[in-house]
């Protein structure tokens, strides 16, 4: 580990350890209620919230406020205005809510820490399999204690991809169906897990080779994208332009097939939302 890598990891070691602790604690909350009858509320026709989303979020935010009372917090379920633009936590207390509500065992907790506009820490915890994906900027990516790397697949035709579909698909604009059709004819296979954060971690650990999705929010991708980058992957928008967590779309890959994925994406006519 170089001096700069060592200093980043050391400087933010407390935040890193806390983020892992919060993710694990929230995972316990989710597992305790998994499989039980759930009270649901809806933010849209297909976009729902469970009591466990809210309980997980309360657990994370209360701990953050005790430890870092001046930090900003951006979450899926609430977006309070906070004092300090220098330090921000970007949180999804339950990514894969529809899966969770239907007792489908693919969901996670996602926590990212941003310092002056740069994501420094990414934590994604899959409580069902007790898998803690983590990364600190310039320090590598890990699954539990083992360092992970993206796959070495060289051709899109031999690649397994993942994607997802937007909740507002009845409201017009892009639905991702056109991109799905295009990639389906070029890749070996496509999976839809229902969790953007886990899709990115599956890419980082070599389980899939590429991923794309539309109409995302920063809490969907902030942590997972850092993990991908630290595992040797590449992130951009669908047209190859520079990406950040506040962009609504993402294209991620093992870096080797990235240009091939962009080429397919550019062949799809874009709709104006």
C-alpha positions as a Markdown table, in Angstrom:
| # | Residue | x | y | z |
|---|---|---|---|---|
| 1 | Unk | 0.0 | 0.0 | 0.0 |
| 2 | Unk | 1.4 | 3.4 | -1.0 |
| 3 | Unk | 1.7 | 6.3 | 1.4 |
| 4 | Unk | -1.2 | 8.1 | -0.2 |
| 5 | Unk | -3.4 | 4.9 | 0.0 |
| 6 | Unk | -2.4 | 4.4 | 3.6 |
| 7 | Unk | -3.2 | 8.0 | 4.6 |
| 8 | Unk | -6.7 | 7.9 | 3.0 |
| 9 | Unk | -7.6 | 4.6 | 4.7 |
| 10 | Unk | -6.1 | 5.8 | 8.0 |
| 11 | Unk | -7.7 | 9.2 | 7.9 |
| 12 | Unk | -11.1 | 7.8 | 7.4 |
| 13 | Unk | -10.8 | 4.6 | 9.4 |
| 14 | Unk | -13.3 | 5.6 | 12.0 |
| 15 | Unk | -15.9 | 6.4 | 9.4 |
| 16 | Unk | -15.1 | 3.2 | 7.6 |
| 17 | Unk | -15.5 | 1.0 | 10.7 |
| 18 | Unk | -18.7 | 2.9 | 11.7 |
| 19 | Unk | -20.2 | 2.4 | 8.3 |
| 20 | Unk | -19.6 | -1.4 | 8.4 |
| 21 | Unk | -21.1 | -1.5 | 11.9 |
| 22 | Unk | -24.2 | 0.5 | 10.9 |
| 23 | Unk | -24.7 | -1.7 | 7.8 |
| 24 | Unk | -24.4 | -4.9 | 9.8 |
| 25 | Unk | -26.8 | -3.6 | 12.5 |
| 26 | Unk | -29.4 | -2.6 | 9.9 |
| 27 | Unk | -29.0 | -6.0 | 8.2 |
| 28 | Unk | -30.0 | -7.6 | 11.5 |
| 29 | Unk | -33.1 | -5.4 | 11.6 |
| 30 | Unk | -34.0 | -6.5 | 8.0 |
| 31 | Unk | -33.4 | -10.1 | 8.7 |
| 32 | Unk | -35.5 | -10.1 | 11.9 |
| 33 | Unk | -38.5 | -9.0 | 9.9 |
| 34 | Unk | -37.8 | -10.9 | 6.8 |
| 35 | Unk | -40.5 | -13.5 | 5.9 |
| 36 | Unk | -43.0 | -11.9 | 8.2 |
| 37 | Unk | -46.2 | -10.1 | 7.2 |
| 38 | Unk | -45.3 | -6.5 | 6.3 |
| 39 | Unk | -47.1 | -3.2 | 6.4 |
| 40 | Unk | -46.6 | -1.6 | 3.0 |
| 41 | Unk | -47.0 | 2.0 | 1.8 |
| 42 | Unk | -46.6 | 3.2 | -1.8 |
| 43 | Unk | -44.7 | 6.1 | -3.3 |
| 44 | Unk | -46.0 | 5.2 | -6.7 |
| 45 | Unk | -47.8 | 2.4 | -8.6 |
| 46 | Unk | -44.8 | 0.1 | -8.2 |
| 47 | Unk | -42.5 | 1.9 | -5.7 |
| 48 | Unk | -43.2 | 0.8 | -2.1 |
| 49 | Unk | -41.8 | 1.3 | 1.3 |
| 50 | Unk | -41.9 | -1.2 | 4.2 |
| 51 | Unk | -41.7 | -0.6 | 7.9 |
| 52 | Unk | -38.2 | -2.2 | 7.8 |
| 53 | Unk | -37.0 | 0.4 | 5.4 |
| 54 | Unk | -37.9 | 3.1 | 7.9 |
| 55 | Unk | -36.5 | 1.1 | 10.9 |
| 56 | Unk | -33.2 | 0.5 | 9.1 |
| 57 | Unk | -33.0 | 4.2 | 8.2 |
| 58 | Unk | -33.7 | 5.4 | 11.8 |
| 59 | Unk | -31.0 | 3.1 | 13.1 |
| 60 | Unk | -28.4 | 4.4 | 10.7 |
| 61 | Unk | -29.3 | 8.1 | 11.0 |
| 62 | Unk | -29.5 | 8.0 | 14.8 |
| 63 | Unk | -26.0 | 6.5 | 15.1 |
| 64 | Unk | -24.6 | 8.9 | 12.6 |
| 65 | Unk | -26.0 | 11.9 | 14.5 |
| 66 | Unk | -24.5 | 10.6 | 17.7 |
| 67 | Unk | -21.1 | 10.2 | 16.1 |
| 68 | Unk | -21.0 | 13.0 | 13.5 |
| 69 | Unk | -23.8 | 15.5 | 14.4 |
| 70 | Unk | -22.7 | 18.0 | 11.8 |
| 71 | Unk | -22.5 | 15.7 | 8.8 |
| 72 | Unk | -25.1 | 15.8 | 6.0 |
| 73 | Unk | -27.2 | 12.7 | 5.4 |
| 74 | Unk | -28.9 | 11.9 | 2.1 |
| 75 | Unk | -31.2 | 8.8 | 2.1 |
| 76 | Unk | -33.9 | 7.3 | 0.0 |
| 77 | Unk | -36.7 | 7.6 | 2.5 |
| 78 | Unk | -35.9 | 11.1 | 3.8 |
| 79 | Unk | -33.7 | 13.9 | 2.6 |
| 80 | Unk | -33.2 | 16.3 | 5.5 |
| 81 | Unk | -31.3 | 19.5 | 5.1 |
| 82 | Unk | -28.2 | 19.4 | 7.1 |
| 83 | Unk | -25.4 | 21.8 | 8.1 |
| 84 | Unk | -22.1 | 20.6 | 6.6 |
| 85 | Unk | -21.5 | 20.3 | 2.8 |
| 86 | Unk | -18.0 | 19.0 | 3.4 |
| 87 | Unk | -19.0 | 15.6 | 4.7 |
| 88 | Unk | -22.1 | 13.7 | 3.5 |
| 89 | Unk | -23.4 | 10.2 | 4.0 |
| 90 | Unk | -25.5 | 8.7 | 1.1 |
| 91 | Unk | -27.7 | 5.8 | 2.4 |
| 92 | Unk | -30.1 | 3.3 | 1.1 |
| 93 | Unk | -31.4 | 1.5 | 4.2 |
| 94 | Unk | -33.0 | -1.2 | 2.1 |
| 95 | Unk | -32.1 | -1.6 | -1.6 |
| 96 | Unk | -34.3 | -4.3 | -3.1 |
| 97 | Unk | -37.5 | -3.3 | -1.3 |
| 98 | Unk | -39.8 | -5.1 | -3.7 |
| 99 | Unk | -37.8 | -8.3 | -3.3 |
| 100 | Unk | -37.9 | -7.9 | 0.5 |
| 101 | Unk | -41.7 | -7.3 | 0.5 |
| 102 | Unk | -42.2 | -10.5 | -1.5 |
| 103 | Unk | -39.8 | -12.5 | 0.7 |
| 104 | Unk | -37.4 | -12.8 | -2.2 |
| 105 | Unk | -33.9 | -13.1 | -0.6 |
| 106 | Unk | -32.0 | -10.5 | -2.6 |
| 107 | Unk | -31.6 | -7.2 | -0.8 |
| 108 | Unk | -29.0 | -5.1 | 1.0 |
| 109 | Unk | -28.0 | -2.0 | 3.0 |
| 110 | Unk | -25.9 | 0.5 | 1.1 |
| 111 | Unk | -23.8 | 3.3 | 2.8 |
| 112 | Unk | -21.4 | 5.7 | 1.1 |
| 113 | Unk | -19.4 | 8.5 | 2.6 |
| 114 | Unk | -18.6 | 11.6 | 0.5 |
| 115 | Unk | -15.9 | 14.1 | 1.3 |
| 116 | Unk | -15.9 | 17.4 | -0.7 |
| 117 | Unk | -17.8 | 15.8 | -3.5 |
| 118 | Unk | -15.8 | 12.6 | -3.8 |
| 119 | Unk | -17.0 | 9.2 | -2.6 |
| 120 | Unk | -14.4 | 8.0 | -0.1 |
| 121 | Unk | -16.1 | 4.9 | 1.5 |
| 122 | Unk | -18.5 | 2.4 | 0.0 |
| 123 | Unk | -20.2 | -0.3 | 2.0 |
| 124 | Unk | -22.9 | -2.7 | 0.7 |
| 125 | Unk | -24.1 | -5.4 | 3.1 |
| 126 | Unk | -26.1 | -8.5 | 2.0 |
| 127 | Unk | -27.5 | -9.8 | 5.3 |
| 128 | Unk | -29.0 | -13.0 | 3.8 |
| 129 | Unk | -25.5 | -14.3 | 2.9 |
| 130 | Unk | -23.6 | -12.3 | 5.4 |
| 131 | Unk | -21.6 | -10.6 | 2.6 |
| 132 | Unk | -19.9 | -7.3 | 3.4 |
| 133 | Unk | -18.7 | -5.6 | 0.3 |
| 134 | Unk | -16.4 | -2.6 | 1.1 |
| 135 | Unk | -14.0 | -0.2 | -0.4 |
| 136 | Unk | -12.0 | 2.9 | 0.6 |
| 137 | Unk | -10.8 | 5.2 | -2.2 |
| 138 | Unk | -7.5 | 4.0 | -3.6 |
| 139 | Unk | -7.3 | 1.1 | -1.2 |
| 140 | Unk | -8.9 | -1.8 | -3.1 |
| 141 | Unk | -12.3 | -3.6 | -2.8 |
| 142 | Unk | -13.2 | -6.4 | -0.4 |
| 143 | Unk | -15.8 | -9.1 | 0.2 |
| 144 | Unk | -15.6 | -9.6 | 3.9 |
| 145 | Unk | -11.8 | -9.9 | 4.4 |
| 146 | Unk | -10.9 | -11.1 | 0.9 |
| 147 | Unk | -9.8 | -8.6 | -1.8 |
| 148 | Unk | -12.0 | -8.9 | -4.9 |
| 149 | Unk | -11.4 | -8.1 | -8.6 |
| 150 | Unk | -13.6 | -7.8 | -11.6 |
| 151 | Unk | -13.7 | -10.6 | -14.2 |
| 152 | Unk | -11.3 | -11.0 | -17.1 |
| 153 | Unk | -14.0 | -11.7 | -19.8 |
| 154 | Unk | -12.9 | -10.1 | -23.0 |
| 155 | Unk | -15.9 | -10.3 | -25.3 |
| 156 | Unk | -19.4 | -9.0 | -24.8 |
| 157 | Unk | -20.8 | -12.2 | -26.5 |
| 158 | Unk | -19.3 | -14.2 | -23.6 |
| 159 | Unk | -20.5 | -11.8 | -20.9 |
| 160 | Unk | -23.2 | -12.1 | -18.3 |
| 161 | Unk | -24.8 | -8.7 | -17.7 |
| 162 | Unk | -27.3 | -7.3 | -15.2 |
| 163 | Unk | -29.9 | -4.5 | -15.4 |
| 164 | Unk | -33.0 | -3.2 | -13.7 |
| 165 | Unk | -36.2 | -1.3 | -14.7 |
| 166 | Unk | -37.6 | 2.0 | -13.4 |
| 167 | Unk | -40.5 | 2.3 | -11.1 |
| 168 | Unk | -42.1 | 5.1 | -13.2 |
| 169 | Unk | -42.4 | 3.0 | -16.4 |
| 170 | Unk | -46.1 | 3.8 | -16.8 |
| 171 | Unk | -45.4 | 7.5 | -16.8 |
| 172 | Unk | -43.6 | 7.7 | -20.2 |
| 173 | Unk | -40.0 | 8.2 | -21.1 |
| 174 | Unk | -37.4 | 5.5 | -21.2 |
| 175 | Unk | -38.3 | 2.1 | -19.8 |
| 176 | Unk | -35.0 | 0.3 | -20.6 |
| 177 | Unk | -36.8 | -2.2 | -22.8 |
| 178 | Unk | -35.0 | -1.0 | -25.9 |
| 179 | Unk | -31.6 | -1.4 | -24.2 |
| 180 | Unk | -32.6 | -4.8 | -22.9 |
| 181 | Unk | -33.4 | -5.9 | -26.4 |
| 182 | Unk | -30.2 | -4.6 | -27.8 |
| 183 | Unk | -28.0 | -6.2 | -25.1 |
| 184 | Unk | -29.9 | -9.5 | -25.2 |
| 185 | Unk | -28.8 | -10.0 | -28.8 |
| 186 | Unk | -25.1 | -9.3 | -28.0 |
| 187 | Unk | -24.4 | -10.8 | -24.6 |
| 188 | Unk | -24.4 | -14.4 | -23.3 |
| 189 | Unk | -27.1 | -13.6 | -20.7 |
| 190 | Unk | -28.8 | -10.9 | -18.7 |
| 191 | Unk | -30.0 | -11.0 | -15.1 |
| 192 | Unk | -32.3 | -8.7 | -13.2 |
| 193 | Unk | -31.8 | -9.0 | -9.4 |
| 194 | Unk | -33.8 | -6.1 | -8.2 |
| 195 | Unk | -30.9 | -4.4 | -6.3 |
| 196 | Unk | -28.7 | -1.9 | -8.1 |
| 197 | Unk | -26.2 | -1.9 | -5.2 |
| 198 | Unk | -25.8 | -5.7 | -5.3 |
| 199 | Unk | -25.5 | -5.7 | -9.1 |
| 200 | Unk | -22.5 | -3.4 | -8.8 |
| 201 | Unk | -21.0 | -5.6 | -6.1 |
| 202 | Unk | -21.6 | -8.7 | -8.2 |
| 203 | Unk | -19.7 | -7.0 | -11.0 |
| 204 | Unk | -16.9 | -6.0 | -8.6 |
| 205 | Unk | -16.5 | -9.6 | -7.4 |
| 206 | Unk | -16.5 | -11.1 | -11.0 |
| 207 | Unk | -20.0 | -12.7 | -10.7 |
| 208 | Unk | -21.2 | -10.7 | -13.7 |
| 209 | Unk | -19.2 | -8.8 | -16.3 |
| 210 | Unk | -21.3 | -5.7 | -17.0 |
| 211 | Unk | -24.3 | -3.7 | -15.8 |
| 212 | Unk | -26.4 | -0.8 | -17.0 |
| 213 | Unk | -29.5 | 0.9 | -15.7 |
| 214 | Unk | -31.6 | 4.1 | -16.1 |
| 215 | Unk | -33.4 | 6.5 | -13.8 |
| 216 | Unk | -31.3 | 5.8 | -10.7 |
| 217 | Unk | -30.6 | 7.9 | -7.6 |
| 218 | Unk | -27.4 | 8.5 | -5.8 |
| 219 | Unk | -28.2 | 6.1 | -2.9 |
| 220 | Unk | -28.6 | 3.3 | -5.5 |
| 221 | Unk | -25.1 | 3.6 | -6.9 |
| 222 | Unk | -22.7 | 5.7 | -4.7 |
| 223 | Unk | -21.3 | 2.9 | -2.6 |
| 224 | Unk | -21.4 | 0.2 | -5.2 |
| 225 | Unk | -19.7 | 2.3 | -7.9 |
| 226 | Unk | -16.7 | 2.9 | -5.7 |
| 227 | Unk | -16.5 | -0.8 | -5.0 |
| 228 | Unk | -16.5 | -1.5 | -8.7 |
| 229 | Unk | -13.8 | 1.1 | -9.4 |
| 230 | Unk | -11.6 | -0.2 | -6.6 |
| 231 | Unk | -12.0 | -3.8 | -7.9 |
| 232 | Unk | -10.6 | -2.6 | -11.3 |
| 233 | Unk | -13.9 | -1.9 | -13.1 |
| 234 | Unk | -15.0 | 1.1 | -15.1 |
| 235 | Unk | -18.0 | 3.4 | -14.7 |
| 236 | Unk | -19.5 | 5.8 | -17.2 |
| 237 | Unk | -22.8 | 7.0 | -18.6 |
| 238 | Unk | -24.4 | 5.0 | -21.4 |
| 239 | Unk | -22.8 | 7.2 | -24.1 |
| 240 | Unk | -19.4 | 6.9 | -22.4 |
| 241 | Unk | -19.4 | 10.4 | -20.8 |
| 242 | Unk | -18.2 | 11.0 | -17.3 |
| 243 | Unk | -20.4 | 9.6 | -14.5 |
| 244 | Unk | -21.1 | 10.7 | -11.0 |
| 245 | Unk | -23.7 | 9.4 | -8.4 |
| 246 | Unk | -26.1 | 12.2 | -9.3 |
| 247 | Unk | -26.4 | 11.1 | -12.9 |
| 248 | Unk | -29.6 | 9.2 | -13.6 |
| 249 | Unk | -28.0 | 6.4 | -15.6 |
| 250 | Unk | -25.0 | 4.2 | -15.3 |
| 251 | Unk | -22.9 | 1.8 | -17.4 |
| 252 | Unk | -20.4 | -0.4 | -15.5 |
| 253 | Unk | -18.1 | -3.1 | -16.6 |
| 254 | Unk | -15.0 | -5.1 | -15.9 |
| 255 | Unk | -13.3 | -2.4 | -18.0 |
| 256 | Unk | -12.4 | -4.8 | -20.8 |
| 257 | Unk | -15.9 | -5.0 | -22.4 |
| 258 | Unk | -16.7 | -1.3 | -21.6 |
| 259 | Unk | -16.3 | 0.1 | -25.1 |
| 260 | Unk | -18.3 | -2.9 | -26.5 |
| 261 | Unk | -21.1 | -2.1 | -24.1 |
| 262 | Unk | -21.0 | 1.6 | -25.1 |
| 263 | Unk | -21.2 | 0.7 | -28.7 |
| 264 | Unk | -24.4 | -1.2 | -28.1 |
| 265 | Unk | -25.9 | 1.5 | -26.0 |
| 266 | Unk | -25.2 | 4.1 | -28.7 |
| 267 | Unk | -27.1 | 2.0 | -31.2 |
| 268 | Unk | -30.3 | 2.5 | -29.2 |
| 269 | Unk | -32.4 | 5.6 | -30.0 |
| 270 | Unk | -32.9 | 7.7 | -26.9 |
| 271 | Unk | -36.2 | 9.0 | -25.8 |
| 272 | Unk | -36.7 | 12.4 | -24.2 |
| 273 | Unk | -38.3 | 12.0 | -20.8 |
